[in-house]
Every structure is written in C-alpha cells, then in structure tokens.
Amino acid sequence: MSVRQWSRDLAMGARFAFTGGREGWVRVLLTAVGVGLGVALLLLTTALPNALAVRHQRDEARLDYTYDQTHKPKAANTLVISDAATTYHGKDVRGRLVEPEGPRAPLAPGVAEYPAPGEMVVSPALKRLLDSDDGKLLRERLPYRVVGTIGEPGLIGSHELAYYAGAKNLAPRINGWQTARITEFGSPHAAPDGRADPVLILLVLVVFVVLLMPVAVFIAAAVRFGGERRDRRLAALRLVGSDSRMTRRIAAGEALAGSVVGLAFGTLFFLLGRQVAGSVEILGISVFPSYLDPTPALAVLVAVTVPAAAVLVTLFALRGVVIEPLGVVRTARPARRRLWWRLLLPLGGLAMLAPMIGQGRSSGGFNQYLVIGGVLLLLVGVTALLPWIVEAVVARLGPGPVDWQLAVRRLQLNSGSAARMVNGIAVAVAGAIALQMLFAGVEGDYTKATGRSVEETQMQVQLTRGVAPVAAAAKFSATKGVRRAVALGGLEAGDRSFNSDKGPGATTSVTIGDCASLREVARLTSCRDGDVFVARSGDRDMDAQTAKLTRPGRKLHFDTGNGFYQGRDFAWSVPGGLPEVRGIKGPNGMPGSGVLMTPAAVPDRLAGQFGGQVYLSLDESVPDVFEYVRNTAARIDPLTDTIVWAATEEFTKFTSIRTGLLVGATCVLALIGASLLVSQLEQLRERRKLLSALVAFGTRRRTLSLSVLWQTAIPIALGLLLALLVGLTLGAVLLKMVGATVSVDWPSVLTMTGIGAGVVLTVTLLSMPPLLRLLRPDGLRTE
C-alpha cells in the first residue's frame, strides 16, 4: 500500500469528520476536549524541567551567603547584608536587612533601589498579606514602611513572601554566615554536586512514569469517543465500493482530525493553565507563567506522538469489527478475549525489574531503561487485563432488580467501553499505591531523629551576640502563651588564643545563665549570682580535659569570633576553689559540662561578646502562640533566629520529590475527573435514543439512573481491585530493589483506593443532571 493511498484515505476521513453534520462535529468536539486535556498536562510536564531550572537559577542568582572567615574591607562597591528570614503561619518569609556602603553597591535581583533605614521593598504576595487582616501579627514583626515591590527576577515564585529592609550599623555584626559584606550576588563557592543517590533517582523515574501513564491512557480512550456511531456510518462507505482496509483508514482519518483539533485545544488549555499557574499555589510551590515554557524537543514529540497514537489506536480498535455494506457486525456475541498475551505484559515488566532486586545503594545505580520499561509494562498490564476481567465477571453475574439487569446486560454486550472509561483511574491508583509503599519503605533512610524532647521544649530562640540571655528570657516569659523560658549563653574557651597560629589547643565550653537556668543543666545544691561551677558530664575524656583547663590560676582564652572569624582575645584566670557539680541532660539534650557561670561572674570585658539560646515551653492551645514568640524575638533583635522543635527531620531532596509527586498527582486527578466526565457524557449521548425509548415504554427514571450507576460501579470496583493487586506487586518489587523491608501501609493504600473511587463517584453524580434531561420521550425525534 502506497503512502499516497494512505494519505488520501486519511484526508478523506478528516473531511468526513468536519462535513458529517452535527454528529460529526459533536464527535470531533468530544474527542478534541478529551485529547486536549491530556495534551495540556503533557505540555505542562514538558515544561516542568524548565520551571525547576529557572527557579534554581533565580535562587542561585540572589544568594548572599559567603561563609568567609576573613573580613572584606569597606569600599564603594560593597554591601552589608543580613539574613532576617522568618516564618509566618507555616510559610517561609525570606527577609534581608541591607546597608549599601557605596554608590556601586551590588543591587539584588528584582530590586531597582535599596530602601532607606526604616523602609522596605516587598514581594507582591507579601504586600497582599500585609494589607490583609491575616497579616496583622506579621505587620507587628516587620515595622518598616513599604516603598516598593521586588520584581519577578528576584523571586522564585509568584506567591513567595520576601522583603529587603534598610538598616544601619550592620558591619559590626559580620560573622560570615548571617551577616556578610559582599560585592556581588550569587554563589561564589558553589559546592559541586555529590554522587547522585540511586534511590532518589529511582523515585523520580517512577513518579514521572506513574503520573504520565494515566494521561496516555486517557488520550487513547478519547480518540475512540463515538466509536459505535462512527462504525455504523462507515458501513455506508462499503455500499459505494470501499474495501474493509480503506474503511479502517478513513476511520483513522476521522480520529486523526479529532486529535489534531485536540492538539489545538490542548495548547489553548495549556496557555490558560499557564496564566492560572501564576495565581495559585499548590503545597507551597508557586511559579510565574514565564517559567512554564515547554522544552521544544519534547513539545514536538507530543505534537507528533498524539496524532500517530490516534491513528494506531483506531486501527487496533477496529481489528475485531466487521464493517459490511449492510451494517456493522458488533452486536453479535464477540469472541472471548484471550488472556495469555495480557499476562505477558505484567510478567515482562517483572522480568525487567528482577535483575535490580537487592541492589540498594551498595551496587551502584539502577538501569533507567529497565526501570522505565518495567514499570510501564506493569501499568500497561492493568489496561490489558481489566477488559478481560470485566468481561469474565459480568458474564457470570446473575439476575436481580430491573436496574441491575439493565446494567449487567449493557456490560455483557459491550464491556470494552466500560473498561476503557475506568482504565485511567485504575492505572493511576496502581501507580499511587506502589509509590506510597516505596516512599513509606525508604522514608526512614531520609528521616533522622533530632534527639530533642518536644514534650518539655517546643521552641528555641538563638540570640545574637550582645543580647543578654537573662533579659531576653524575661521578655519571652511575658509573651502570651509562654509557660517557661530557660536562657543559656555560651562560648568556647581554650588554653591558647583562638587567633594564634597553633590554634586554641584543648578546649572546653562555658555556659552562662542565672541559677534557675543553670539548674536545668547541672545539679546545684546552692547557687547565687556571682558563682562559678565546674560541671562534669560523665564522659571520661571530656571531664579530664575540663579538669586540666580549670586548675586554679590557669588562663582560659575565649572564642569571641564564634569560630567564623578572628575575634578579640579575652583571657580569664580560673579562680581557686570552684565547686564541682554533676551535669544533667539539659534542654538541648546534652548534659552540662565545662564551666558554668552566673551573670555577675562574667568579666566586664566579656559582656556582650557571646550569644545565647532561650528554650521555651509553650501552651500550644493558645492560637498563634508561635507568632507571638517570633514577634517578641523580632523586637529584641531583627536577626534573632527562632526554631520550632520537631522530633524528626527529613532530607530536603526526599521532601522535594514527595512534594512534586503530590503536586503532579493533584493535576492528574483533575485531568482524570475532567476526562471521565467527558467520557460519561459521550456514552450517554450515544445511548440517548435507547434511554428515551425505555422512558417511552414506561421505565421509571429512578431505575434508569440506578442502572447507569451500576454500569459505572461494577467496572470501577473491578478496576480498583486489579489496581490494588498490581500496585502492591509493583510496590513490593520496588522495595526489594532498594533493599528495604516489604511492608504495606494499609491506611495509605486504602486512602489511595478511596480517592480513586471518590473521583468516579463525583463524576457520576455530575453526569446525573444531563442524564435526567435525556430521559424524555422526545429524545426519539430524529432528522
């Protein structure tokens, strides 16, 4: 068969699609909408790598951390900048205090001019928040006048909360990590990426396959909308002389036309969604519309693959349909579906994944092609097995009420359409179950215990150097919702100057606090302001070193540079007769050790040269108690850092991948719901005359509505059972691949299954109003 003949037949089918009257246009429209929704999500997926890259580039372009232990001299091109970030209602607020030291000070990306002291420029999202009633407590924390906004180049997302505030006298605070003097923005000491974690790569690969597979299934189902009516129309072509092969090519041409229009619809949906993306935030992630530019090569691949798939799916679907001049032989009992080749798909997938079982991290990376191929075959196996299972089950269903009989008989006559409608949801649920098992199985590897006792302490405040811990604790104690505040200052001491070439030598810690606070880290029988103690932690080596350094008359040198730069050298002679006390587990989880000083015992020269920590016990039943604490901390010093304690913390990349999965799953579920609704409406449209005839003969509307519900419920129940089986199998294999113990988190698995059932139930309920409009005798009218 020549290419010319193929082109002519496909073109004829495309003309029939657009010139076939109302029926043809409706079918093209339904196909285009279904395909368009899938194409829009595919284009969004192809745009994700660019969006992530732009976010990363913009984040790197505004970096201001130097971690430099040497002071840069003040010059016309220097800027002193301090990290004043905070958190508000669980959202990060990126804040910076800036003090340009000359006319050529580097401008931060997105900032046209630095604000004067007492003023600030803010991101649009932060401005909206500050202007709203929800921003009342944050306005108290940021007592600056808004004089401008940060441009898009200085933000990583449209909903990012960020500000730059003008300040004075920041230079004395330079410490290399929170306050620095810089001549340019960016990362001057970017660390090279380490060896990629093979488990994280596996997670990314499986996430992409699981998210994109349902999209492909829906596109394949969309090009078959209106298939039964189209096949009956094609019978007329046999009367005018076309053979069966030519008829199938013409049918493929109709599908091709619908898919091409679907590409246009998909592009339109994508452009609309691209604009909407700039105004929404999903799970803390937001982007600007300009970020979502599809990769050209991937966009071309989508544009070529979708029409080609439409042609192939149509030809595949018509392989068992006999189109004769007198009609379509489809209403006769079809041949039973064969099982053997359907089982080959999941078995082939397992065979591709089997060589990587037990590798974990110790045996190198996983073969990406085998991973993608194996997961694809297992998920495609769901789409292949489900029609056979639906056919086998409905063939054995017994009699029942009228609505049950109508539904069962419809499924027995054409179970393929019902299976196609739920294939996508079954694939999505199977993939989600497998991913949930994989995430749950490896979560322990990326989650570590912090060792913090969250029952006694819920928040920690890190004071800046020069802030008196005892005075700060008094302010926190007066804050609404604070039950108790324990303030402990501290620094390191050595037997030589920290500025010497040889270093400090042996070191010990010095803890400063009032008697009540020191009793939190050591057992004190008596204590009054002015006392000094030597605490033993129980560690033999540490206690021996402390005893050596605290001999009477020995000079200790204090580290006033906090380890980041060379500070002033302060020496202190150890007095004689220091009482020894036993250290106990303190608020930070470590036993007290070294030298313990009350405030009156601190040498005057050392006052203001050390930082401190305040450990807070909170009444979490008080609304916004964390925000009250942060506001108090900001009033003490804008650079004060607050930390909410948690028993565990997760690896950032692992958390990012899981967040990406949730964002992608939300988009896929939205596509599933929209596509299912279109598919349901298409099926109701094809059965309009049949439903109207039943109503004309006296069938109750309630009976017909229940029959439609049963026709949806039976296939989805079977699909979810199959998804559960395949998902558990795939999840177990993936866990074996990473060397994790195979376990099933049944609440999460059942939640995923329930979400899938909920989507179908919602779509079914939404299709009821159109169904009730179709249940009228005048639906028998024809032209």
C-alpha positions in Angstrom: 0.0 0.0 0.0 1.5 3.3 -1.1 2.0 6.3 1.1 -0.2 8.3 -1.4 -3.1 5.9 -0.8 -2.8 6.2 3.0 -2.6 10.0 2.8 -5.7 10.1 0.5 -7.8 7.8 2.8 -6.7 9.7 6.0 -7.6 13.0 4.3 -11.0 11.7 3.3 -11.7 10.6 6.9 -10.7 14.0 8.1 -13.1 15.6 5.7 -15.9 13.3 6.8 -15.2 14.4 10.4 -15.8 18.1 9.6 -18.5 17.7 7.0 -20.5 14.9 8.6 -23.1 17.3 10.0 -24.0 17.7 13.7 -23.0 14.1 14.6 -19.5 14.5 13.1 -18.9 17.9 14.8 -20.1 16.6 18.2 -17.8 13.6 18.0 -14.8 15.8 16.9 -15.5 18.2 19.7 -15.7 15.4 22.4 -12.5 13.9 21.1 -10.8 17.2 20.9 -11.7 18.1 24.5 -10.6 14.7 25.8 -7.3 14.8 23.9 -6.8 18.4 24.7 -7.0 17.8 28.4 -4.3 15.1 28.1 -2.1 17.2 25.8 -2.3 20.2 28.2 -1.0 18.0 31.0 1.7 16.6 28.8 2.8 20.1 27.8 2.8 21.0 31.4 5.0 18.0 32.2 7.4 19.0 29.4 7.6 22.5 30.9 8.4 21.3 34.4 12.2 20.7 33.8 12.5 24.3 32.6 10.4 25.6 35.5 12.6 23.8 38.0 15.7 25.0 36.3 14.6 28.7 36.3 13.6 28.5 40.0 17.0 27.1 40.8 18.8 29.7 38.7 17.0 32.6 40.2 17.6 31.2 43.7 21.3 31.0 43.0 21.4 34.4 41.4 20.3 36.1 44.7 22.5 34.1 47.1 24.3 36.2 49.6 26.0 33.7 51.9 29.8 33.8 51.8 30.8 31.6 54.8 34.0 33.6 54.6 36.1 33.7 57.8 38.0 36.8 56.6 36.7 40.4 56.6 36.4 42.2 53.3 37.3 46.0 53.6 34.6 48.6 53.2 34.5 50.0 49.6 32.3 51.9 47.2 31.1 48.6 45.7 30.3 46.7 49.0 27.0 45.9 50.6 26.5 44.6 54.1 23.5 42.2 54.2 22.0 40.2 57.0 19.6 37.2 56.9 16.4 38.2 58.7 14.2 35.4 57.4 11.2 34.3 59.5 8.2 32.1 59.3 4.5 33.1 59.4 1.7 30.6 59.7 3.9 27.8 58.4 5.1 29.8 55.4 8.7 30.9 55.0 9.3 34.7 54.7 12.7 35.4 53.1 13.9 38.6 54.7 17.2 40.6 54.3 18.5 43.7 56.1 20.7 45.7 53.7 23.2 48.6 54.2 24.9 49.8 51.0 28.3 51.2 51.7 28.9 53.0 48.5 27.3 54.1 45.3 28.3 51.0 43.4 26.9 48.5 45.9 25.5 45.5 44.1 21.8 45.5 43.6 19.8 42.4 44.5 17.9 40.8 41.5 14.5 42.4 41.2 15.4 45.5 43.3 15.7 48.8 41.5 16.9 50.8 44.5 17.7 49.8 48.1 15.3 51.2 50.7 16.4 53.7 53.4 16.6 52.6 57.0 13.1 52.0 58.3 11.7 51.2 54.8 11.4 48.0 52.8 10.6 46.7 49.4 8.4 43.6 49.4 7.2 40.9 47.0 3.7 41.3 45.7 2.5 38.3 47.7 3.9 39.8 50.9 2.3 43.1 50.2 -1.1 41.5 49.7 -0.6 39.6 53.0 0.4 42.7 54.9 -2.6 44.6 53.6 -5.0 41.9 54.6 -6.5 41.1 58.0 -4.5 37.8 58.1 -1.2 39.8 58.2 -1.8 41.7 61.4 0.8 39.8 63.5 3.3 39.9 60.7 2.9 43.7 60.4 4.0 43.9 64.0 7.1 41.9 63.2 8.1 44.0 60.2 7.8 47.6 61.4 9.0 49.1 58.1 7.3 51.3 55.6 6.7 49.7 52.3 8.2 51.8 49.5 8.3 49.4 46.6 8.0 45.8 45.3 10.5 43.2 44.3 10.4 42.4 40.6 10.0 38.9 39.1 13.8 38.3 38.6 14.3 38.4 42.3 11.6 35.9 43.2 11.4 32.1 42.7 7.6 32.0 42.7 4.5 34.3 42.3 3.5 33.5 45.9 6.9 33.8 47.5 7.0 36.0 50.6 10.2 38.2 50.6 11.4 41.6 51.6 14.6 43.8 51.7 14.6 46.3 54.6 17.1 49.2 55.0 19.2 49.1 58.2 22.2 50.8 59.9 25.4 49.7 61.6 25.3 46.1 60.3 29.1 46.0 59.8 29.9 45.1 63.5 27.6 42.1 63.1 29.6 40.5 60.2 30.1 36.8 61.1 30.3 35.1 57.7 27.1 33.2 58.0 24.2 35.5 59.0 25.8 38.9 58.1 28.3 39.4 55.4 29.9 42.1 53.3 29.6 41.2 49.6 30.5 42.8 46.2 28.1 40.6 44.1 25.2 38.3 44.4 25.4 34.7 43.5 27.2 31.7 44.9 30.9 32.3 44.8 31.7 29.0 46.5 29.1 26.7 45.0 29.8 23.2 46.1 29.9 20.6 43.3 27.0 18.1 43.4 27.9 14.9 45.1 27.2 11.4 43.7 23.5 11.2 42.9 21.5 9.0 45.2 20.3 6.0 43.2 17.2 5.6 45.4 16.2 9.2 44.8 16.7 8.8 41.0 14.5 5.7 41.2 11.8 7.7 43.0 12.0 10.4 40.3 11.7 7.9 37.4 8.8 6.1 38.9 7.0 9.3 39.8 7.2 10.5 36.2 6.0 7.2 34.8 3.2 6.9 37.2 2.0 10.4 36.6 2.2 10.3 32.8 0.8 6.8 32.2 -2.8 7.7 33.1 -2.5 10.7 30.7 -1.6 8.4 27.9 -4.4 6.0 28.7 -7.0 8.9 28.6 -5.7 10.2 25.3 -6.0 6.7 23.9 -9.6 6.4 25.2 -10.5 9.9 24.0 -9.8 9.2 20.3 -12.4 6.4 20.5 -15.3 8.6 21.6 -18.4 8.0 19.5 -16.8 4.8 18.0 -20.1 2.8 17.7 -21.9 5.5 15.7 -18.9 6.1 13.6 -18.6 2.5 12.7 -22.3 2.4 11.6 -21.7 5.4 9.4 -18.7 3.7 7.8 -20.9 0.9 6.6 -22.3 3.3 4.0 -18.8 3.5 2.5 -18.9 -0.2 1.8 -22.0 0.4 -0.3 -20.1 2.8 -2.6 -17.2 0.4 -3.2 -14.6 0.9 -0.5 -12.9 -2.3 0.9 -12.5 -3.0 4.6 -8.9 -1.8 4.8 -9.8 1.5 3.1 -12.7 1.9 5.5 -10.5 1.5 8.5 -8.0 4.0 7.2 -10.9 6.5 6.7 -11.9 5.9 10.3 -8.3 6.5 11.4 -8.5 9.8 9.4 -11.5 10.8 11.5 -9.6 10.1 14.7 -6.6 12.0 13.3 -8.8 15.0 12.7 -10.1 14.9 16.2 -6.6 14.5 17.7 -5.2 17.5 15.6 -8.1 19.7 16.9 -7.3 18.2 20.3 -3.7 19.5 19.9 -5.1 22.9 19.3 -7.4 22.6 22.3 -4.6 21.3 24.4 -2.4 24.2 23.5 -5.2 26.6 24.4 -5.8 24.8 27.7 -2.1 24.9 28.5 -1.9 28.6 27.8 -4.9 29.2 30.0 -3.5 27.0 32.7 -0.1 28.7 32.3 -1.7 32.0 33.2 -3.7 30.5 36.1 -0.5 28.9 37.4 0.8 32.3 38.2 -2.1 33.0 40.6 -2.2 29.7 42.5 0.0 27.9 45.0 0.0 24.1 45.4 1.5 22.6 48.5 3.8 25.7 49.0 5.0 25.7 45.4 4.3 28.6 43.0 5.7 29.6 39.7 5.5 32.5 37.3 3.8 31.9 33.9 7.1 32.7 32.2 8.7 29.6 33.9 6.3 27.2 32.1 7.9 27.1 28.7 7.9 23.6 27.3 11.1 22.1 26.1 10.9 22.5 22.2 12.1 18.9 21.5 9.5 17.4 24.0 6.8 19.7 22.7 7.5 18.5 19.1 7.4 14.9 20.4 4.0 15.4 21.9 2.7 17.1 18.6 3.9 14.1 16.6 3.0 11.3 19.0 -0.6 12.2 19.8 -1.9 12.1 16.2 0.2 9.0 15.4 -1.3 7.3 18.5 -4.8 8.3 17.4 -4.3 6.5 14.1 -2.8 3.4 15.7 -5.4 3.1 18.4 -8.2 3.4 15.9 -6.7 0.7 13.6 -6.2 -1.5 16.7 -9.7 -1.0 17.9 -11.2 -1.9 14.5 -9.3 -5.1 14.1 -12.2 -7.2 15.5 -15.0 -5.2 13.9 -16.5 -6.4 10.6 -17.9 -3.4 8.7 -20.1 -4.7 5.9 -22.4 -2.8 3.4 -25.5 -3.8 5.4 -24.1 -2.9 8.8 -21.6 -3.4 11.5 -21.2 -6.9 12.9 -20.7 -5.9 16.5 -24.0 -6.6 18.2 -23.4 -10.4 17.8 -21.7 -12.1 20.7 -18.0 -11.2 20.3 -15.2 -13.8 20.6 -13.9 -14.2 24.1 -10.9 -12.1 24.9 -7.7 -14.1 25.2 -5.8 -14.0 28.5 -2.3 -15.3 27.7 -0.9 -12.3 25.9 -2.4 -9.9 28.5 -0.5 -11.8 31.2 2.8 -11.4 29.2 2.8 -7.6 29.8 3.0 -7.6 33.6 5.2 -10.7 33.6 7.5 -8.9 31.2 7.6 -5.9 33.5 8.6 -8.0 36.4 11.3 -9.7 34.3 12.8 -6.3 33.5 12.8 -5.2 37.2 14.0 -8.6 38.6 17.8 -8.1 37.8 17.8 -5.0 40.0 16.3 -6.6 43.1 18.5 -6.3 46.1 20.9 -3.7 44.6 20.0 -0.9 47.1 22.7 1.7 47.2 25.7 -0.6 47.5 25.7 -1.9 44.0 25.6 1.3 42.0 22.7 3.0 40.2 19.6 1.4 38.7 19.3 0.9 35.0 17.0 3.7 34.0 15.7 2.0 30.8 14.8 -1.2 32.7 13.1 0.8 35.4 11.0 2.8 33.0 10.3 -0.2 30.8 9.4 -2.5 33.7 7.1 0.0 35.4 5.4 0.9 32.1 4.7 -2.8 31.3 3.2 -3.4 34.7 0.9 -0.4 34.4 0.0 -1.2 30.8 -0.8 -4.7 32.0 -3.6 -3.1 34.1 -5.2 -1.6 30.9 -4.8 -5.0 29.1 -6.1 -7.2 32.0 -9.1 -5.0 33.0 -11.2 -5.6 29.9 -10.7 -9.4 30.2 -11.6 -9.3 34.0 -14.7 -7.1 33.4 -15.9 -9.4 30.6 -15.3 -12.6 32.6 -17.0 -11.2 35.7 -20.1 -9.7 34.1 -20.7 -12.8 32.1 -21.3 -14.7 35.4 -23.4 -12.1 37.1 -26.9 -13.4 38.0 -30.4 -11.8 37.8 -31.6 -9.0 40.0 -33.7 -5.9 40.0 -34.6 -4.2 36.7 -31.9 -1.6 37.1 -29.3 -4.3 37.8 -30.4 -6.3 34.8 -30.2 -3.3 32.5 -26.7 -2.5 33.7 -25.5 -6.1 33.5 -26.9 -6.7 30.1 -25.3 -3.5 28.8 -22.0 -4.5 30.2 -22.3 -8.0 28.7 -23.0 -6.6 25.3 -20.1 -4.1 25.4 -17.8 -4.3 28.4 -14.9 -2.7 26.4 -16.3 0.8 26.7 -16.8 0.5 30.4 -13.3 -0.9 30.9 -11.8 1.9 28.9 -13.6 4.5 31.0 -12.0 3.3 34.2 -8.6 2.2 32.8 -7.0 5.5 33.6 -8.2 5.7 37.2 -7.1 2.1 37.7 -3.6 2.9 36.4 -3.4 6.0 38.5 -4.4 4.1 41.7 -2.0 1.2 41.0 0.9 3.6 40.5 -0.1 5.7 43.6 -0.2 2.6 45.8 3.2 1.4 44.5 4.7 4.9 45.1 3.1 5.1 48.6 4.7 1.8 49.5 8.1 2.9 48.1 8.0 6.3 49.9 6.9 4.7 53.2 9.6 2.0 52.8 12.6 4.4 52.3 11.3 7.2 54.5 13.3 6.0 57.4 16.5 6.4 55.4 15.8 10.1 54.8 14.4 10.9 58.2 16.5 11.2 61.3 15.7 11.8 64.9 16.7 15.2 66.2 17.1 14.0 69.8 15.0 16.9 71.0 12.5 16.5 73.8 9.4 18.2 72.3 7.4 17.4 75.4 9.4 19.8 77.6 10.6 22.3 75.0 8.7 23.4 71.8 10.7 26.3 70.6 14.3 27.5 70.7 15.4 31.1 70.2 19.0 31.7 69.1 20.1 35.1 70.3 22.6 37.3 68.5 25.8 38.3 70.1 25.4 41.1 72.6 21.9 40.3 73.6 21.7 39.4 77.3 20.1 36.0 77.6 18.6 36.6 81.1 16.9 39.9 79.9 15.7 38.2 76.8 14.2 35.3 78.8 12.3 37.8 80.9 10.7 39.3 77.8 9.8 35.8 76.4 8.3 34.9 79.8 5.9 37.8 79.5 4.8 36.7 76.0 1.3 35.3 75.6 1.3 31.5 75.5 4.9 31.0 77.0 4.9 28.9 80.1 8.6 28.8 80.8 11.8 30.3 79.4 15.3 28.9 80.1 18.2 31.2 78.9 21.7 29.9 78.5 24.6 31.9 77.0 27.7 30.1 75.8 31.1 30.2 74.0 34.2 28.1 73.8 37.4 28.5 75.8 40.9 27.2 75.2 44.3 27.1 76.7 45.7 29.3 73.9 44.3 32.2 71.9 41.9 31.3 69.2 43.7 33.8 67.0 47.1 32.0 67.4 48.7 30.1 64.5 48.7 26.9 66.6 45.0 27.3 67.5 43.3 27.1 70.9 44.7 23.7 71.9 42.5 21.9 74.4 39.0 23.5 74.7 36.0 23.4 77.0 32.6 25.0 76.9 31.5 27.9 79.0 27.8 28.2 79.8 26.3 31.4 81.2 22.9 31.7 82.9 21.1 32.5 86.1 20.8 30.0 88.9 17.3 28.7 87.7 18.7 28.2 84.1 21.9 26.5 85.3 19.9 24.1 87.4 18.5 22.8 84.0 21.9 21.6 83.0 23.5 20.6 86.3 22.7 19.5 89.9 23.3 22.6 92.1 22.9 22.3 95.8 23.3 26.1 96.3 23.6 28.9 93.9 23.7 32.7 93.9 24.6 35.3 91.3 28.4 35.5 91.1 29.0 31.8 91.5 31.1 29.7 89.1 31.0 25.9 88.8 32.8 23.1 87.0 30.4 20.6 85.6 31.3 17.0 84.8 29.3 15.3 82.1 30.3 11.7 82.8 32.4 11.5 79.6 35.9 10.5 80.9 38.0 12.2 78.2 35.9 15.4 78.3 35.9 15.6 82.1 39.7 15.0 82.2 40.2 17.9 79.7 37.9 20.1 81.7 39.7 19.3 84.9 43.0 20.2 83.3 41.8 23.5 82.0 40.1 24.6 85.2 43.1 24.3 87.5 43.3 27.4 89.8 45.3 30.2 88.3 45.2 28.8 84.8 44.3 31.3 82.0 41.5 30.5 79.6 41.1 32.3 76.3 37.6 32.8 75.0 36.4 32.5 71.3 34.6 35.7 70.7 34.6 35.1 66.9 32.2 32.2 67.3 34.5 30.1 65.1 33.8 32.1 61.9 36.5 34.8 62.1 39.2 36.1 64.4 37.6 38.0 67.3 39.3 39.8 70.2 41.3 37.7 72.6 39.9 37.7 76.1 41.8 35.9 78.9 40.4 34.9 82.2 42.2 33.4 85.2 40.5 30.5 86.8 39.8 31.2 90.5 40.5 28.6 93.1 38.0 26.5 95.0 35.5 26.2 92.2 32.8 23.7 93.3 32.3 20.6 91.1 28.8 19.7 90.1 27.3 16.8 88.1 25.9 17.7 84.7 22.4 16.5 83.7 20.6 16.4 80.4 19.7 19.9 79.5 17.1 21.4 77.2 19.3 20.8 74.2 19.5 17.1 75.0 23.2 17.2 76.1 24.4 17.1 79.7 26.0 20.2 81.2 29.8 20.2 81.1 32.7 22.6 81.4 32.5 25.9 83.2 29.1 27.2 84.4 28.9 31.0 85.2 26.3 33.2 86.7 25.9 36.6 85.1 27.7 38.5 87.9 30.7 36.3 87.5 31.2 37.2 83.8 34.2 39.6 83.3 33.1 43.1 82.2 35.3 42.9 79.1 33.4 39.7 78.0 30.0 41.2 78.4 28.3 41.4 75.0 30.8 39.1 73.3 28.7 35.9 73.4 25.5 34.7 72.1 22.8 32.6 73.8 19.9 30.3 73.5 16.4 30.6 75.1 14.4 27.4 75.3 10.7 27.9 75.6 7.9 25.7 76.9 4.6 26.8 75.2 0.9 26.4 75.7 0.1 25.3 72.1 -3.6 25.7 72.8 -3.1 29.4 72.5 -3.8 30.5 68.9 -0.8 31.9 67.1 1.5 31.2 70.0 4.4 30.7 67.7 3.8 34.0 66.0 3.7 35.8 69.4 7.1 34.3 70.2 8.5 35.4 66.8 7.2 38.9 67.3 8.9 39.1 70.7 12.2 37.8 69.1 12.0 40.4 66.4 11.5 43.2 69.0 14.6 42.0 70.8 16.7 41.9 67.6 15.5 41.5 64.0 18.3 39.0 63.4 17.2 36.7 66.2 16.5 33.2 64.9 13.6 31.1 66.1 13.4 27.3 65.6 10.3 25.2 66.2 11.4 21.8 67.6 10.4 18.6 66.0 11.2 15.0 67.0 12.4 14.2 63.4 13.5 16.0 60.3 13.6 14.9 56.7 16.2 15.1 54.0 15.4 18.1 51.8 15.6 16.3 48.4 13.4 13.5 49.5 10.8 16.0 50.8 11.0 17.9 47.5 10.4 14.8 45.4 7.4 13.9 47.6 6.0 17.4 47.2 6.5 17.2 43.5 4.5 13.9 43.5 1.7 15.5 45.4 1.6 18.5 43.0 1.6 16.2 40.0 -0.9 13.8 41.4 -3.3 16.8 42.1 -3.0 17.8 38.4 -3.5 14.2 37.2 -6.6 13.7 39.4 -8.0 16.9 38.0 -7.4 15.5 34.5 -8.9 12.2 35.5 -12.1 13.8 36.7 -12.5 16.1 33.7 -11.8 13.2 31.2 -14.1 10.8 33.0 -16.9 13.4 32.9 -16.4 13.9 29.1 -16.3 10.1 28.6 -19.5 9.7 30.6 -21.3 12.4 28.7 -20.2 10.8 25.4 -21.6 7.4 26.4 -24.9 9.0 27.5 -25.1 10.8 24.2 -24.7 7.6 22.2 -27.4 5.9 24.2 -29.8 8.8 24.1 -32.4 7.1 21.8 -32.2 3.8 23.8 -32.9 5.6 27.0 -35.7 7.7 25.5 -37.3 4.5 24.2 -37.2 2.9 27.6 -38.8 6.0 29.1 -41.5 6.0 26.4 -42.4 2.4 27.4 -42.8 3.4 31.0 -39.5 2.7 32.6 -39.0 4.8 35.7 -36.3 7.4 35.7 -35.0 6.1 39.1 -34.5 2.7 37.5 -32.5 4.1 34.6 -30.4 6.3 36.9 -29.5 3.4 39.1 -28.7 1.3 36.0 -26.2 4.0 34.9 -24.7 4.0 38.4 -24.3 0.2 38.4 -22.7 0.4 34.9 -20.0 2.7 36.5 -19.7 1.0 39.9 -19.1 -2.6 38.6 -16.1 -1.8 36.3 -14.6 0.7 38.8 -14.8 -1.9 41.6 -13.1 -4.5 39.4 -10.6 -1.9 38.3 -9.7 -0.8 41.8 -9.3 -4.5 42.9 -6.9 -5.0 40.0 -5.1 -1.7 40.8 -4.7 -2.9 44.4 -3.1 -6.2 43.3 -0.8 -4.6 40.7 0.1 -1.7 43.0 1.1 -4.0 45.8 3.1 -6.2 43.5 5.0 -3.2 42.0 5.5 -1.7 45.4 6.9 -4.9 46.8 9.3 -5.2 43.8 10.5 -1.6 44.2 11.1 -2.1 47.9 13.1 -5.2 47.1 15.1 -3.2 44.6 16.2 -0.6 47.2 16.9 -3.2 49.8 14.0 -2.2 52.1 11.7 -4.4 54.1 8.5 -5.1 52.3 5.6 -3.8 54.3 2.2 -2.4 53.5 0.8 0.8 55.0 -2.8 -0.2 54.7 -4.4 3.1 55.8 -2.5 4.9 53.0 -3.3 2.2 50.4 -7.0 2.2 51.3 -6.9 6.0 51.2 -5.5 6.0 47.6 -8.1 3.5 46.6 -10.8 5.6 48.2 -9.7 8.7 46.4 -9.9 6.9 43.1 -13.4 5.7 43.9 -14.4 9.2 45.1 -13.3 10.7 41.8 -15.5 8.3 39.9 -18.4 8.8 42.2 -18.1 12.6 41.9 -18.1 12.3 38.1 -21.1 10.0 38.2 -23.1 12.5 40.3 -22.1 15.3 38.0 -23.4 13.3 35.0 -26.9 12.8 36.6 -28.4 16.2 35.5 -27.5 15.6 31.8 -28.9 12.1 32.2 -32.2 13.3 33.6 -32.5 15.7 30.6 -32.0 12.8 28.2 -34.7 10.7 29.9 -37.6 12.2 27.9 -39.6 10.6 25.1 -38.9 13.5 22.7 -35.4 12.1 22.6 -36.7 9.7 19.9 -37.1 12.6 17.5 -34.7 12.5 14.6 -33.9 14.5 11.5 
